[in-house]
């Protein structure tokens, strides 16, 4: 990274927070009353032709300043901070539905189990066309509009009108908002008699409990080997990552350490013998696996506790400390770096634009290990060579076929045509059991007819592999509507190269 003089930036941050927010001060910093920034802001406020109130622009000013530090330091306005807190707390207050926007209306994909909507009898496929007397059809809906309208204080009520296929009149419901769980474990099921599969989508306040319950279920089902899927998991709470590592380790193993210019080195060790320490383990990651996901996968790799499969992870290894302000907003300041047991830093370089930093994983060039400098070579517990430079490079890399073209697949998904078809089709399969098999070819033929009736000119020609994946996805989507997430991921796993490779390694 380029050497930068961050003193003016930090100085400006403190100045604005101190003068205009009056929320906090950082000790041992002297602020000049005649700083350039203060003077310029004062000049603008008193002289600008159209008028300028600094307090009206403080969010933008603070955001700009924090961007100068690193990609993960930042300022969060009150509304944004509240949303993040909900996401990480593991719950929020709302009506309890998974929804999609289809034909510019809110379509219930599924009511959340135990939530207010399910208790009232709201069903998959229902369309919410009116909310609190306001027309919610054909108004250019966005996800944020729906969330803002349906979430609210626990115990508060929202009135909705619903269109349901087969009903001549709109159905009216008064939904009392309740606590809705945000699950971090997407799926846990047995692939075969001894291999269990567990997918974690984030590390939140509820992850420890969810992971414990899911792994206990798998152990009771005879699990001897585990596939832990952390693909596209952006991270979250460090404590949850530490807990997960602990479950796979003997007591006293180094999991991760942190260090910063103004923070002492802090080492974190496993502090008990994990329940899963004798379970054979494969961890799946990809370019969307970041932060806490990289701590778990990096720890497993560096201690030779399991095999890592997939693609090199994102490379986010900076530790942020959050300072909450009195108005509900917050600043996050990077204070330390994460280092996994071999001594590798997870963080990739960030001496580039934000856009380049966030898209780097899609433009990575393949670098041969033999060309890596010695400074990036590290050794695992058992002496295997691994490489630094940012992120975690898997032991077994899944090569992505660059010739594949998923344009049609993605178009069908983005237009919600697969969702619409499956919602329409599910009544034909509503009595299906776990043991029944849906013929994906028959289902696809019905899907093609559905598309033809909607738009006879739609071109859906594609390659053999893309077609196979599309058929599998349609089947999985229908199964999810009927049997839930475990069944959904079970169908997807049948053609998932990452999972198939993990199974091969564990056999």
C-alpha positions in Angstrom: 0.0 0.0 0.0 1.2 3.6 -0.8 2.4 5.5 2.2 -0.2 8.2 3.0 -0.2 10.9 5.6 -3.5 10.2 7.4 -3.0 12.9 10.1 -5.0 15.6 8.2 -7.8 13.1 7.5 -8.1 12.0 11.1 -7.7 15.6 12.2 -10.6 16.6 9.9 -12.7 13.8 11.2 -12.2 14.7 14.8 -12.8 18.3 14.0 -16.2 17.8 12.2 -17.4 15.3 14.9 -16.3 17.7 17.6 -17.6 21.0 16.2 -20.7 20.0 14.3 -21.9 16.8 16.0 -20.5 17.4 19.4 -20.7 13.7 20.1 -17.3 12.6 21.1 -13.6 13.5 21.2 -10.5 11.3 21.0 -8.1 11.8 23.8 -4.7 13.4 23.5 -5.5 15.2 20.3 -5.2 19.0 20.2 -7.5 20.8 17.8 -6.5 24.1 16.5 -9.3 26.7 16.5 -8.0 28.1 13.2 -7.8 25.0 11.1 -8.1 25.2 7.3 -11.1 22.9 7.2 -13.0 24.8 9.9 -12.2 28.1 8.1 -13.4 26.9 4.7 -16.6 25.4 6.1 -17.2 28.7 7.9 -16.6 30.7 4.7 -18.9 28.5 2.7 -21.7 28.7 5.3 -21.5 32.5 5.5 -20.9 33.4 1.8 -22.2 30.7 -0.5 -24.6 32.1 -3.1 -27.4 29.6 -2.6 -26.8 29.2 1.1 -25.2 26.2 2.8 -25.9 24.7 6.2 -23.1 22.4 7.3 -25.4 20.3 9.5 -27.5 19.5 6.4 -24.5 18.1 4.7 -22.6 16.4 7.6 -23.4 12.9 6.4 -21.9 13.5 3.0 -18.8 15.2 4.5 -18.2 12.4 7.0 -18.7 9.7 4.3 -16.1 11.4 2.1 -13.6 11.7 4.9 -13.9 8.1 6.0 -13.5 6.9 2.4 -10.0 8.2 2.4 -8.8 5.8 5.1 -9.5 2.3 3.7 -12.3 0.4 2.0 -13.8 -0.8 5.3 -13.7 2.3 7.5 -16.8 4.3 7.1 -19.6 6.5 8.4 -23.1 5.0 8.8 -26.1 7.4 9.0 -28.8 6.5 11.5 -31.1 4.7 9.0 -28.3 2.6 7.6 -26.9 1.8 11.0 -30.3 0.6 12.2 -30.6 -1.7 9.3 -27.1 -3.2 9.9 -27.9 -3.7 13.6 -31.0 -5.6 12.6 -29.1 -7.8 10.2 -26.5 -8.7 12.7 -28.7 -9.1 15.7 -30.3 -12.1 14.1 -33.9 -10.7 14.2 -36.1 -7.8 13.3 -39.7 -6.8 13.8 -42.0 -7.3 10.8 -44.8 -9.4 9.2 -42.6 -12.5 8.5 -42.6 -13.2 4.8 -40.0 -14.0 2.2 -41.1 -12.0 -0.8 -40.3 -11.2 -4.4 -41.4 -8.4 -6.7 -43.3 -9.9 -9.6 -45.3 -7.9 -12.2 -44.7 -4.9 -10.0 -46.5 -6.4 -7.0 -45.3 -8.1 -3.8 -45.5 -11.9 -4.1 -45.1 -14.0 -1.0 -42.5 -16.6 -1.8 -43.1 -18.2 1.6 -44.3 -17.1 5.0 -41.6 -17.5 7.7 -42.2 -20.4 10.0 -43.8 -19.3 13.2 -44.1 -15.7 12.0 -47.3 -13.5 12.1 -48.2 -14.0 8.5 -48.0 -17.8 8.7 -50.2 -17.8 11.8 -52.9 -15.8 9.9 -52.9 -18.2 7.0 -51.0 -16.1 4.4 -49.7 -18.5 1.7 -47.0 -18.9 -0.8 -48.1 -17.2 -4.1 -50.3 -14.6 -2.4 -49.9 -11.1 -3.9 -50.0 -8.1 -1.5 -51.7 -5.4 -3.6 -52.5 -2.8 -0.9 -50.7 -1.8 2.4 -52.4 0.5 4.9 -54.8 1.7 2.3 -52.0 2.5 -0.2 -52.0 0.9 -3.6 -48.9 -1.3 -3.8 -49.4 -2.6 -7.4 -47.9 -1.1 -10.5 -46.1 1.8 -8.7 -42.5 0.9 -9.5 -41.8 -1.2 -6.3 -38.3 -1.7 -5.0 -37.1 -4.1 -2.2 -36.3 -1.1 0.1 -39.8 0.3 -0.4 -41.4 -3.1 0.7 -39.0 -3.5 3.6 -39.6 0.0 4.9 -43.4 -0.5 4.7 -43.7 -4.0 6.2 -41.1 -3.7 9.0 -42.0 -1.8 12.1 -42.2 -1.7 15.8 -43.1 -5.0 17.5 -46.8 -5.1 18.3 -47.7 -2.5 15.8 -50.2 -3.4 13.1 -50.3 -3.2 9.3 -53.4 -3.7 7.1 -52.9 -5.5 3.8 -55.1 -6.7 1.0 -54.1 -9.8 -0.8 -55.0 -11.3 -4.2 -55.1 -15.1 -4.1 -55.6 -17.3 -7.1 -59.1 -18.8 -7.1 -60.6 -16.1 -4.8 -63.0 -13.7 -6.4 -62.4 -10.9 -3.9 -59.3 -9.5 -2.2 -58.5 -11.0 1.2 -58.0 -8.5 4.0 -55.6 -9.1 6.9 -54.5 -7.1 9.9 -51.0 -8.3 10.7 -49.5 -7.6 14.1 -45.8 -7.3 13.6 -43.6 -9.6 15.6 -40.0 -10.7 16.1 -38.8 -12.3 12.9 -35.6 -14.4 13.0 -32.8 -13.9 10.5 -31.3 -17.3 10.2 -27.5 -17.6 9.6 -27.7 -21.4 8.9 -29.4 -21.8 5.5 -29.4 -25.6 5.4 -28.2 -28.7 7.3 -28.9 -32.2 6.0 -27.2 -35.6 5.4 -25.9 -36.0 1.8 -25.4 -39.8 2.5 -25.2 -42.0 5.5 -22.0 -40.4 6.9 -21.5 -37.0 5.2 -23.4 -34.0 6.6 -23.8 -30.7 4.8 -24.1 -27.3 6.6 -24.3 -23.9 5.0 -23.8 -20.7 6.9 -24.7 -17.3 5.2 -23.3 -14.9 7.9 -21.8 -14.7 11.3 -24.4 -13.0 13.5 -25.5 -12.9 17.1 -27.5 -16.2 16.6 -24.9 -18.1 14.6 -23.4 -20.0 17.6 -26.8 -21.4 18.7 -27.9 -22.2 15.1 -24.6 -23.9 14.3 -24.8 -26.0 17.5 -28.3 -27.1 16.9 -27.7 -27.9 13.2 -24.5 -29.8 13.9 -26.1 -31.7 16.7 -28.9 -32.8 14.3 -26.3 -34.0 11.9 -24.4 -35.9 14.6 -27.5 -37.6 15.7 -28.1 -38.7 12.1 -24.8 -40.4 12.0 -22.5 -37.7 10.6 -18.8 -38.8 10.5 -17.7 -36.2 7.9 -18.9 -32.6 7.2 -19.0 -30.2 4.3 -19.1 -26.7 5.7 -20.3 -24.3 3.0 -19.1 -20.6 3.5 -19.6 -19.5 -0.1 -20.6 -15.8 -0.4 -20.6 -15.5 3.4 -19.5 -11.9 4.0 -18.5 -12.4 7.6 -19.8 -10.7 10.7 -19.0 -11.2 14.4 -15.5 -12.3 15.2 -16.8 -14.2 18.3 -19.0 -16.4 16.2 -16.1 -17.3 13.9 -14.0 -18.1 17.0 -16.8 -20.4 18.4 -17.0 -22.2 15.1 -13.3 -22.8 14.9 -13.3 -24.0 18.5 -15.8 -26.7 17.7 -13.3 -28.3 15.3 -10.2 -28.0 17.4 -8.3 -29.4 20.4 -7.9 -27.2 23.4 -5.0 -24.6 23.1 -4.8 -24.2 19.3 -4.1 -20.7 18.0 -7.1 -19.6 15.9 -6.3 -16.0 14.9 -4.4 -12.9 16.2 -4.9 -9.2 15.7 -2.4 -6.4 15.7 -2.3 -2.7 14.9 -0.2 0.4 15.3 -2.1 1.6 18.3 -3.3 -1.9 19.5 -1.2 -4.6 21.1 -1.0 -8.0 19.6 -3.8 -10.2 20.8 -3.8 -13.9 20.3 -7.0 -16.0 20.5 -6.7 -19.7 21.2 -9.3 -22.5 21.3 -10.3 -23.0 24.9 -12.0 -26.4 25.0 -12.0 -29.7 23.1 -14.5 -29.2 20.3 -17.5 -31.5 19.7 -16.5 -31.9 16.1 -12.8 -32.3 16.5 -12.8 -35.9 15.1 -15.2 -35.1 12.2 -13.5 -35.1 8.8 -13.9 -31.7 7.3 -14.1 -29.9 4.0 -14.8 -26.2 3.9 -16.1 -24.6 0.6 -15.3 -20.9 -0.1 -15.4 -18.6 -3.1 -14.6 -15.0 -4.0 -17.5 -13.8 -1.9 -16.3 -15.4 1.3 -14.9 -12.6 3.5 -13.7 -11.6 7.0 -15.0 -14.1 9.6 -15.4 -16.7 6.8 -11.7 -16.3 6.0 -10.8 -16.6 9.6 -12.6 -20.0 9.8 -11.3 -21.3 6.5 -7.8 -19.9 7.0 -7.6 -21.4 10.5 -8.7 -24.8 9.2 -6.1 -24.7 6.5 -3.2 -23.4 8.6 -3.8 -26.0 11.3 -4.2 -28.8 8.7 -7.6 -29.5 10.2 -9.4 -29.9 6.9 -9.3 -29.4 3.2 -10.4 -26.1 1.6 -12.3 -26.3 -1.7 -13.4 -23.6 -4.1 -11.9 -20.3 -5.2 -9.7 -17.7 -3.5 -11.6 -15.7 -0.9 -12.3 -12.0 -0.9 -9.3 -10.9 1.2 -10.9 -8.8 4.0 -8.7 -8.9 7.1 -9.1 -5.4 8.7 -10.6 -5.0 12.1 -13.1 -2.1 12.6 -14.0 -0.6 15.9 -17.5 1.0 15.9 -18.2 4.3 17.7 -21.8 5.1 18.1 -23.0 8.7 18.0 -25.9 10.2 19.9 -28.1 10.6 16.9 -28.0 6.9 16.1 -25.3 7.1 13.5 -21.9 5.5 13.8 -18.3 5.6 12.5 -16.2 2.5 11.9 -12.5 3.0 12.1 -10.0 0.3 11.2 -7.6 -0.3 14.1 -6.1 -3.7 13.5 -5.4 -6.5 11.0 -6.3 -10.2 11.3 -3.6 -12.8 11.0 -4.3 -16.5 10.8 -2.1 -19.2 12.6 0.6 -19.4 9.9 1.2 -15.7 10.3 -0.6 -14.7 7.0 -2.5 -11.5 6.8 -5.9 -12.1 5.2 -6.2 -8.5 3.9 -5.5 -8.0 0.2 -3.8 -4.7 -1.0 -6.2 -1.7 -1.2 -4.0 0.9 -3.0 -6.6 1.2 -5.7 -10.0 2.7 -6.3 -13.0 1.4 -4.4 -14.5 0.0 -7.6 -11.2 -1.8 -8.4 -11.0 -3.1 -4.9 -14.5 -4.5 -4.8 -14.3 -6.1 -8.3 -10.8 -7.4 -8.1 -11.9 -10.9 -7.4 -13.6 -11.0 -10.9 -10.5 -9.9 -12.7 -7.9 -11.9 -10.9 -5.1 -13.3 -13.1 -3.9 -16.8 -12.4 -0.6 -16.6 -10.7 1.6 -19.8 -10.5 2.8 -20.7 -7.1 6.3 -21.2 -8.3 6.3 -17.5 -9.3 5.2 -16.3 -5.8 7.9 -14.4 -3.9 9.4 -16.1 -0.8 7.9 -13.3 1.4 4.4 -14.7 0.6 5.3 -18.3 1.5 4.1 -19.6 4.8 3.9 -23.1 6.3 1.0 -24.9 7.9 1.1 -26.8 11.2 2.3 -29.9 9.3 4.7 -28.1 7.1 2.7 -27.6 3.9 3.4 -24.4 2.0 0.6 -21.9 1.7 0.6 -18.4 0.3 -0.3 -15.0 1.5 -1.1 -11.9 -0.5 -4.7 -11.6 0.5 -7.5 -14.0 1.0 -7.4 -17.8 1.4 -6.4 -19.9 -1.6 -8.1 -23.3 -1.5 -6.2 -26.6 -1.4 -8.5 -27.8 -4.3 -9.4 -25.1 -6.7 -12.6 -25.4 -8.8 -11.8 -24.1 -12.2 -14.5 -21.8 -13.7 -15.2 -22.5 -17.4 -15.0 -19.1 -19.0 -16.7 -20.4 -22.1 -20.0 -20.9 -20.3 -22.7 -18.3 -20.9 -25.4 -17.9 -18.3 -27.1 -14.9 -20.0 -30.4 -16.7 -20.6 -30.3 -18.3 -17.1 -29.7 -14.9 -15.4 -32.3 -13.2 -17.6 -35.0 -15.7 -16.6 -34.1 -15.2 -12.9 -33.9 -11.5 -13.0 -37.4 -11.2 -14.7 -38.7 -13.6 -12.0 -40.0 -15.9 -14.6 -38.7 -19.0 -12.8 -40.3 -17.8 -9.5 -43.6 -17.1 -11.2 -43.7 -20.5 -12.9 -42.9 -22.4 -9.7 -45.6 -20.5 -7.7 -48.1 -21.3 -10.5 -47.0 -24.9 -10.7 -46.7 -25.8 -7.0 -50.4 -26.6 -6.6 -49.9 -29.5 -9.0 -47.3 -31.0 -6.6 -48.7 -29.9 -3.2 -49.0 -33.5 -2.0 -45.4 -34.4 -2.8 -43.3 -36.2 -0.1 -39.6 -36.2 0.6 -39.2 -39.5 -1.2 -41.0 -38.5 -4.4 -38.9 -37.5 -7.4 -39.8 -34.6 -9.7 -38.8 -35.3 -13.3 -36.8 -32.2 -14.2 -37.3 -32.8 -18.0 -41.1 -32.9 -17.7 -40.9 -29.8 -15.5 -38.8 -28.0 -18.0 -41.1 -28.9 -20.9 -43.9 -27.3 -18.9 -41.7 -24.2 -18.2 -41.0 -23.8 -21.9 -44.8 -23.9 -22.6 -45.3 -21.3 -19.8 -42.7 -19.0 -21.4 -44.2 -19.5 -24.9 -47.6 -18.4 -23.6 -46.1 -15.3 -22.1 -43.8 -14.4 -24.9 -43.5 -16.5 -28.0 -40.5 -14.5 -29.3 -38.3 -15.2 -26.2 -35.0 -16.8 -27.2 -33.9 -19.3 -24.6 -31.3 -21.3 -26.6 -28.3 -22.2 -24.5 -25.4 -24.7 -24.1 -25.8 -28.2 -22.7 -24.2 -27.4 -19.3 -26.2 -24.2 -18.9 -29.5 -26.0 -19.8 -28.7 -28.8 -17.3 -28.1 -26.2 -14.5 -31.3 -24.4 -15.5 -33.4 -27.6 -15.2 -31.9 -28.3 -11.9 -32.6 -24.8 -10.6 -36.2 -24.8 -11.7 -36.7 -28.1 -9.9 -34.9 -26.8 -6.8 -37.1 -23.7 -6.7 -40.3 -25.7 -6.9 -39.0 -28.1 -4.2 -38.2 -25.2 -1.9 -41.7 -23.9 -2.2 -43.0 -27.3 -1.3 -40.5 -28.7 1.2 -38.3 -25.9 2.4 -34.6 -24.8 2.3 -32.9 -28.1 3.1 -34.7 -29.8 0.2 -33.8 -26.9 -2.0 -30.1 -27.1 -1.3 -30.3 -30.9 -1.5 -31.5 -30.7 -5.1 -28.9 -28.0 -6.1 -26.1 -30.2 -4.6 -26.8 -32.9 -7.1 -25.1 -30.8 -9.8 -22.9 -28.5 -7.7 -19.3 -29.0 -8.7 -18.0 -27.6 -5.4 -20.1 -30.0 -3.4 -19.3 -33.0 -5.7 -15.6 -32.3 -5.3 -16.0 -32.1 -1.5 -17.8 -35.5 -1.5 -15.0 -37.0 -3.6 -12.4 -35.8 -1.1 -14.3 -37.2 1.8 -14.9 -40.6 0.3 
